[in-house]
Amino acid sequence: MPGMNPLFLGLLAAGIVLVAGVLIYNWLQERRVRRRIDAAFRKPDGGVQSAARGSGRIEPMLQVDDALSQQSVAIETSPEADDARLADVPEEMADEPPPQVTLATNAERLGLAPDADIECVALLQPVQAVSTLALGPALSAGVGKPVRWLGRRGVGTSWQLIDAATQGPWHEVAACLLLANRAGSVSRADVESFQRLVSDVAAASGAPHARVDAAAEADRAAELDRFCADLDVQIGLTILKSELGQIAGTRLRGVAEASGFRLNAAGHFEYAQEETGTTLYTIQNYKQEPFTIESLRRTTTPGIVFLLDVPRVADPVRVFDQMRMVAKRMTQTLEGVLVDDNRRPITDTSLAAIRAQVQVTATALRDAHIDPGGPRALRLFG
């Protein structure tokens, strides 16, 4: 094109290279995770192996690969469009609530069936149907990890959770020990304790059952834990008060509540999906102290942290987009600065990189048959 500025051509070429770099990076990330899935999560016969995670947890912080965070990518919502929606007072913020995110129904989220891929399952088939009362204290016994007791009233009927509210008789009972969650994996001793518990119930109800291989189940749990560690991603966006100032607790509460947040028992402001009450993301105190009604009335804080728990929400990318929009709006309202964990300002390029990370993680979870926000994800990442 004649007369075109060489500098413009150079910038255009650089932009194309950067965008291509991001696409290639994302492809490599997804391929790496898929290889890990094939090697660690699926059995050769097509079944799913166990996996597990270490005891360390992700703190509320920005976690983006430096190579990706330096790339220049256009995000769906432009800065001008976001700024046009920013409000100066809480009342204006309340006039334009964030879009709701559609989640699975309660029935779909229950997952009431033994899950041998992530649980150690012991099946009991008593000669005579047993009542809930006959299971006795086993229903509340602890063995280090959550245990579910499920029952069926007859051949081909649906599994039901056995608790004080459900009565038998049960023609088949399944004891299900979760192999791993965010507290780590079950140990061999945990599995042996579970086996003793099942054996006691079987003896009391006259139910034959197969014994569990404690060593094999512990190994399966450790692998499940390691696998899930790669997919355990939490995204934090931090707002700090400009010029090292402080945010008044009363001001913060007013802004948060006007935006649809409510203070929960853990001391965090949570934004919940309206129909199900499921928490989508939270606001936590930058000082790592829980908020209370009293502390908000009489103290200040240098900042707040928006936190998204990627595996525990359905449609994580859409939820991140919503959280990003609310965080940018609240940044202006509170006269703060949006920063990463190193207190560096977050740019639209950084937000695009974080969004790409959320997308890669969500895709990897689904490839591993762990639907974000679904029954498996809620158990494994609980």
C-alpha positions in Angstrom: 0.0 0.0 0.0 1.8 3.2 -1.2 2.5 5.9 1.3 2.0 3.7 4.4 4.2 4.7 7.3 7.0 2.1 7.9 6.5 2.5 11.7 2.9 1.6 11.3 3.8 -1.4 9.2 6.3 -2.5 11.9 3.7 -2.2 14.7 1.1 -4.0 12.7 3.5 -6.9 12.0 4.5 -7.0 15.7 0.9 -7.1 16.7 0.2 -10.1 14.4 3.2 -11.9 15.8 2.1 -11.3 19.4 -1.4 -12.5 18.8 -0.1 -15.6 17.0 2.2 -16.1 20.0 -0.7 -16.2 22.4 -2.6 -18.6 20.2 0.4 -20.9 20.0 1.0 -20.7 23.8 -2.7 -21.6 24.6 -2.5 -24.5 22.2 0.7 -25.8 23.8 -0.8 -25.4 27.3 -3.9 -27.4 26.3 -1.8 -30.1 24.7 0.4 -30.4 27.8 -2.6 -30.8 30.0 -4.2 -33.3 27.7 -1.1 -35.4 27.7 -1.2 -35.3 31.5 -4.8 -36.4 31.4 -4.0 -39.3 29.1 -1.1 -40.5 31.2 -2.4 -40.0 34.7 -6.2 -40.0 34.7 -7.4 -42.6 32.2 -6.8 -46.4 32.5 -5.6 -48.2 29.3 -9.0 -49.8 29.0 -10.7 -46.4 28.8 -11.7 -46.2 32.5 -10.7 -43.3 34.7 -7.9 -43.6 37.2 -7.8 -41.7 40.4 -5.7 -38.6 41.0 -5.0 -36.3 44.0 -3.6 -33.1 45.3 -1.0 -31.9 47.8 -2.0 -30.0 51.0 -0.8 -26.6 49.8 -3.6 -24.3 48.6 -3.6 -21.4 46.2 -3.7 -18.0 47.8 -5.7 -15.1 46.4 -3.3 -13.8 43.8 -2.8 -13.2 40.1 -1.3 -16.3 38.6 -0.4 -15.8 35.0 2.6 -17.2 33.1 5.0 -14.3 32.5 5.4 -15.3 28.8 1.6 -15.0 28.3 1.1 -11.9 30.5 3.4 -9.9 28.2 1.4 -10.6 25.1 -0.9 -8.0 23.5 -4.4 -9.4 23.0 -7.7 -7.6 22.5 -10.3 -8.6 25.1 -14.0 -8.8 24.4 -15.0 -5.8 26.5 -13.0 -2.8 25.5 -11.7 -0.3 28.1 -14.1 2.4 26.7 -17.1 0.1 27.0 -16.1 -0.9 30.6 -15.5 2.8 31.5 -18.9 3.8 30.2 -20.5 1.4 32.6 -18.5 2.5 35.6 -20.5 4.3 38.3 -19.4 6.9 40.7 -21.8 6.1 43.5 -23.3 2.8 44.8 -26.8 3.8 43.7 -25.8 3.9 40.1 -24.0 0.6 40.4 -27.2 -1.0 41.7 -29.1 0.3 38.7 -27.1 -2.0 36.3 -26.6 -5.4 38.0 -24.1 -7.8 36.5 -25.5 -10.4 34.1 -26.5 -13.7 35.8 -24.7 -16.9 35.0 -26.7 -20.0 34.3 -25.7 -22.9 36.4 -26.7 -26.6 36.6 -29.9 -27.4 38.4 -29.9 -28.8 41.9 -30.9 -32.2 40.6 -27.9 -32.2 38.1 -25.5 -31.1 40.8 -26.4 -33.9 43.3 -24.6 -36.7 41.5 -26.2 -39.4 43.6 -24.4 -42.5 42.4 -21.2 -44.2 43.5 -18.2 -42.6 41.6 -15.5 -45.3 41.5 -13.2 -42.9 39.6 -12.8 -40.6 42.6 -14.1 -42.7 45.4 -13.2 -46.0 47.1 -16.5 -47.8 46.7 -17.5 -50.8 48.8 -20.8 -52.5 47.8 -22.9 -54.3 50.4 -25.7 -56.6 49.3 -27.5 -57.9 52.4 -29.5 -61.1 52.3 -32.4 -59.2 53.9 -33.1 -55.5 53.2 -31.7 -53.3 56.0 -33.2 -50.1 57.5 -31.4 -46.8 57.9 -31.4 -47.4 61.7 -29.5 -50.7 61.2 -26.5 -48.8 59.7 -26.2 -47.1 63.1 -23.3 -44.9 64.0 -21.5 -45.8 60.7 -23.3 -42.9 59.0 -21.5 -40.3 61.1 -18.2 -42.1 61.6 -15.1 -40.2 60.3 -12.1 -41.8 58.6 -10.2 -38.7 57.5 -12.1 -38.0 54.3 -15.8 -37.6 53.5 -17.7 -40.9 53.3 -21.1 -41.1 51.6 -23.6 -43.9 52.3 -25.9 -44.6 49.3 -28.7 -47.0 49.1 -31.1 -48.6 46.5 -34.5 -49.9 47.4 -34.4 -52.5 44.7 -32.7 -53.7 41.5 -32.6 -51.0 38.9 -33.8 -48.2 41.2 -32.0 -45.0 41.7 -29.4 -44.5 44.3 -30.3 -42.3 47.3 -28.2 -40.6 49.9 -28.7 -42.4 53.2 -29.1 -40.1 56.2 -31.5 -39.5 59.1 -34.1 -38.1 56.6 -34.2 -41.1 54.3 -35.6 -44.5 55.4 -35.1 -47.9 53.9 -35.4 -50.7 53.5 -32.2 -50.8 51.4 -31.6 -53.9 49.2 -28.1 -52.6 48.2 -25.8 -50.2 50.1 -22.7 -48.4 48.8 -20.1 -47.0 51.1 -18.1 -44.3 49.2 -14.8 -42.8 50.5 -13.6 -39.7 48.7 -10.0 -40.4 47.6 -8.8 -36.8 47.6 -9.8 -33.1 48.1 -8.0 -29.9 48.8 -6.8 -31.3 52.2 -4.8 -33.9 50.3 -5.3 -37.6 49.6 -6.4 -40.5 51.8 -3.6 -42.6 53.3 -3.4 -46.3 53.6 -4.4 -46.0 57.2 -7.5 -44.1 56.2 -8.5 -46.8 53.7 -7.9 -49.5 56.3 -10.1 -47.6 58.8 -12.7 -47.3 56.1 -12.5 -51.1 55.5 -13.0 -51.8 59.2 -16.0 -49.5 59.2 -17.6 -51.3 56.2 -16.8 -54.7 57.7 -18.6 -53.9 60.9 -21.7 -52.8 59.0 -21.5 -55.9 56.8 -21.3 -58.2 59.8 -24.2 -56.5 61.5 -26.4 -56.6 58.5 -25.4 -60.0 57.1 -24.1 -58.5 53.9 -21.2 -60.1 52.0 -18.8 -57.7 50.4 -15.4 -57.6 48.7 -12.5 -56.4 50.7 -10.6 -53.2 49.6 -7.0 -53.3 48.6 -5.8 -50.5 50.9 -2.3 -50.1 49.3 -3.7 -49.8 45.8 -6.4 -47.4 46.8 -3.9 -45.2 48.6 -1.7 -45.1 45.5 -4.7 -44.3 43.4 -5.6 -41.4 45.7 -2.1 -40.0 45.6 -2.1 -40.0 41.8 -5.5 -38.3 41.8 -4.3 -35.7 44.1 -1.2 -34.9 42.0 -3.3 -34.7 38.9 -5.9 -32.3 40.4 -3.2 -30.0 41.7 -2.5 -28.9 38.1 -6.1 -28.0 37.6 -6.7 -26.3 41.0 -6.7 -22.6 39.9 -8.0 -19.6 41.9 -7.9 -16.2 40.3 -7.5 -13.0 42.4 -7.9 -9.4 41.4 -6.8 -6.9 44.0 -8.0 -3.3 44.5 -5.7 -1.1 46.6 -6.6 2.4 47.7 -4.8 5.0 45.7 -1.7 6.7 47.2 -1.6 4.1 50.1 -4.8 5.3 51.5 -7.5 3.4 53.3 -11.0 2.3 52.4 -13.6 2.9 55.1 -15.5 -0.2 56.1 -18.8 1.5 55.9 -18.1 2.7 52.4 -16.9 -0.7 51.3 -20.1 -2.4 52.7 -22.3 0.1 50.9 -20.6 -0.3 47.6 -20.5 -4.1 47.9 -24.1 -4.5 48.9 -25.2 -2.2 46.1 -23.4 -4.4 43.7 -25.3 -7.5 44.9 -22.7 -8.9 47.4 -23.7 -10.2 50.9 -21.5 -10.8 53.9 -21.2 -14.5 54.7 -20.4 -16.3 57.9 -16.7 -16.7 56.8 -16.3 -13.0 56.8 -16.3 -12.6 53.0 -18.6 -10.7 50.7 -20.0 -13.3 48.3 -21.8 -12.8 45.0 -24.3 -15.7 44.5 -26.2 -17.0 41.6 -29.8 -15.8 42.2 -31.7 -19.1 41.4 -29.5 -21.6 43.2 -27.6 -19.5 45.8 -24.3 -20.9 44.5 -21.4 -18.6 45.2 -19.8 -17.4 42.0 -16.9 -15.2 43.4 -16.1 -13.4 46.7 -14.5 -10.2 48.0 -12.0 -10.8 50.8 -10.1 -8.4 53.0 -6.6 -7.6 51.7 -5.4 -7.7 55.4 -6.4 -11.4 55.5 -8.8 -10.7 58.4 -12.5 -11.7 58.1 -15.0 -8.9 57.7 -17.7 -8.5 60.4 -20.5 -6.0 60.7 -18.7 -4.5 63.7 -15.2 -4.3 62.0 -16.8 -2.7 58.9 -18.4 -0.1 61.1 -15.3 1.0 62.9 -12.2 0.1 60.8 -10.6 0.6 57.4 -8.6 -1.6 55.0 -6.0 -0.8 52.4 -7.7 -3.0 49.8 -9.9 -5.9 48.8 -9.4 -9.1 46.8 -11.9 -10.5 44.3 -11.5 -14.3 44.3 -12.8 -16.7 41.6 -12.5 -20.5 42.4 -12.3 -21.8 38.8 -13.1 -25.5 39.3 -16.1 -24.8 41.6 -18.2 -22.6 39.1 -20.0 -23.6 36.0 -18.9 -21.6 32.9 -15.7 -20.1 34.6 -14.8 -17.9 31.6 -18.2 -16.1 31.7 -18.0 -15.8 35.5 -14.5 -14.3 35.2 -15.8 -11.8 32.6 -18.5 -10.8 35.1 -16.0 -10.5 38.0 -13.6 -8.5 35.9 -16.3 -6.0 34.9 -17.5 -5.6 38.6 -13.9 -5.2 39.8 -13.1 -2.5 37.3 -16.3 -0.7 38.2 -15.6 -0.9 41.9 -12.0 0.2 41.4 -13.2 3.5 40.1 -16.0 3.9 42.7 -13.5 3.3 45.6 -10.9 5.5 43.9 -8.4 2.6 43.9 -6.0 0.8 41.6 -6.4 -2.7 40.3 -3.1 -4.6 40.9 -1.6 -8.0 40.9 0.0 -9.8 43.9 3.2 -7.8 43.4 1.2 -4.5 43.6 1.8 -3.8 39.9 -1.2 -2.3 38.0 -3.2 -4.8 36.0 -3.7 -3.7 32.4 -6.2 -4.9 29.9 -3.4 -7.1 28.4 -3.0 -8.8 31.8 -6.7 -9.3 32.1 -6.7 -11.0 28.7 -3.9 -13.3 29.8 -5.8 -14.2 33.0 -8.9 -14.9 30.9 -6.9 -17.2 28.7 -5.6 -19.1 31.7 -9.2 -19.6 33.0 -10.2 -20.9 29.5 -7.3 -23.4 29.4 -8.1 -24.6 32.9 -11.9 -25.0 32.2 -11.1 -26.9 29.0 -8.7 -29.2 30.8 -11.2 -29.9 33.5 -13.9 -30.9 31.0 -11.4 -33.1 29.1 -10.8 -34.9 32.3 -14.5 -35.4 32.7 -14.6 -33.0 35.7 -17.3 -30.5 34.7 -16.5 -27.1 36.4 -19.1 -26.6 39.1 -20.3 -30.2 38.8 -20.6 -32.9 41.4 -17.0 -34.2 40.8 -15.5 -30.8 40.9 -17.3 -29.8 44.1 -16.0 -33.0 45.8 -12.4 -32.9 44.5 -11.9 -29.1 45.0 -13.8 -28.9 48.3 
